[in-house]
Amino acid sequence: MKTIIEPFRIKTTEPIKIITRDERIAALEKAHQNVFLIDAENCSIDLLTDSGTGAMSTRQWAAMMMGDESYAGSRSWKKFERAVKEITGIQHILPTHQGRAAEAILATTLVEKGDIIPNNSHFDTTRANIEFQGAIAVNLLCPEGRETGKEAPFKGNMDIEKLKACLQENNQEKIPFCMITVTNNTGGGQPVSMENIRQVKRVLEEYDIPLVIDACRFAENAFFIHEREEGYKNKTLLEIAQEMFSYADAATMSCKKDGLANIGGFLICNDDKWAENFRNLLILREGFPTYGGLAGRDLEAIAVGLMEALEYDYQVYRHATVTYLFDKMIKLGIPMVRPAGGHAVFIDAGKFLPDIPWSQYPGIGIVNALYIEGGVRGVELGSVMFGQKDNGGNEIASPLELVRLAFPRRVYTQSHFDYLIEIIEMVWNNKDKISGYQITYQPEFLRHFSCHFKKV
Ligand SMILES: Cc1ncc(COP(=O)(O)O)c(C=O)c1O
């Protein structure tokens, strides 16, 4: 069949409010030109994130009714632990309320001032948690990952030579662990190959440095490996995921992505001492180790969701939706990160608006135009989200200026995407009218969430 249908029927609906263009202009004005500060009900198609925004299945809702809300040692915890162990094979499992809580525990217990943490690309919360400890978060993405227009199967790979150089140049005491993010959200949702994970592990072993996987989209990554890497066609996605985790000493996870849940996360590791330290902080910050800030019903939903994310038909449908939008945008001539990512499409904002310098945040111009024209909410992944300061305190550009349209899981249908294409085409055809922005207020960390802008 040429048409790939959603492998589910819709049983519950949620109304979408459609407000006028003038109302959207007013809403954006009230939100200081930052779409993070807009009321969600004023967004018609909300592609801000794929995190926690998915629809749960009947099996998940049914499981939630079985939630055991006992404080300690609940049945729901056992199901959660069993599911995570089956997929990862990792010994110590600590539930957390979401991914960044796992990152915070990891960073607080293991990272010290002046340490260096390599990654293919740190996600913003990962970077922030590391920098909060006074350490340096280093991105060692492979060269093709930085070329948005270049087609390659595994553009999320770590640059092995750069990793070797980083380990040679720095005292290994300064590198408590190395991370690898699958798929690589900030670099366009691009996958990491099994071969690359294996090589990273091999290099780290020489220096006795543990590998921590940022596993938010482990199932999407497993699907890419199945489709693109030799030797994996006859393996199930579960078997591929199991192999990926077999190279890890620890992992952080946001179950709001490939846990197909609206909240939740975990931190897992094999080392007993690490686990003890993690657990002490977990009790202080999140809760008792058998619930970690989650309700029993959340643990149930995640236990089912993690397995559903590894269903082949679900992944085929998910990737078909991303590719559907991506192909249409390519046809319009829009500069995109190629090939399509796993959870989102990424517009190359620098090429979309070549006359707007990075210091005037071209990504914000596109994000705001999409909102005004069609109530579509996307997000900038560029010099606002990832801008850094040099030693003199001057802002330096992010290597890429991107706009991400992330796909909530099992939420929007083909007609939503057809509407989206019309809006994107309108914005593309009127790109000369888009202006740059400047920041008028920003907090110290994670500024993109709450900073204020004004048009230049
Ligand atoms: C790669 C990656 N790591 C970590 C996180 C943080 O997870 P959470 O939002 O659950 O805190 C995210 C969230 O988008 C992510 O994409």
The ligand as a MOL file (V3000), in Angstrom:
LIG
                    3D

  0  0  0     0  0            999 V3000
M  V30 BEGIN CTAB
M  V30 COUNTS 16 16 0 0 0
M  V30 BEGIN ATOM
M  V30 1 C 17.5910 15.0230 24.2350 0
M  V30 2 C 16.8660 15.4920 25.4530 0
M  V30 3 N 17.4170 15.3110 26.6560 0
M  V30 4 C 16.7840 15.6990 27.7770 0
M  V30 5 C 15.5420 16.3060 27.7290 0
M  V30 6 C 14.8920 16.7590 29.0260 0
M  V30 7 O 13.7470 16.0260 29.3260 0
M  V30 8 P 12.5490 16.6700 30.1680 0
M  V30 9 O 11.9110 17.7070 29.3140 0
M  V30 10 O 11.6400 15.5340 30.4830 0
M  V30 11 O 13.1260 17.2660 31.3950 0
M  V30 12 C 14.9410 16.5260 26.4980 0
M  V30 13 C 13.6240 17.1890 26.4190 0
M  V30 14 O 13.1810 17.6390 25.3930 0
M  V30 15 C 15.6130 16.0940 25.3090 0
M  V30 16 O 15.0970 16.2800 24.0980 0
M  V30 END ATOM
M  V30 BEGIN BOND
M  V30 1 1 1 2
M  V30 2 1 2 3
M  V30 3 2 2 15
M  V30 4 2 3 4
M  V30 5 1 4 5
M  V30 6 1 5 6
M  V30 7 2 5 12
M  V30 8 1 6 7
M  V30 9 1 7 8
M  V30 10 2 8 9
M  V30 11 1 8 10
M  V30 12 1 8 11
M  V30 13 1 12 13
M  V30 14 1 12 15
M  V30 15 2 13 14
M  V30 16 1 15 16
M  V30 END BOND
M  V30 END CTAB
M  END
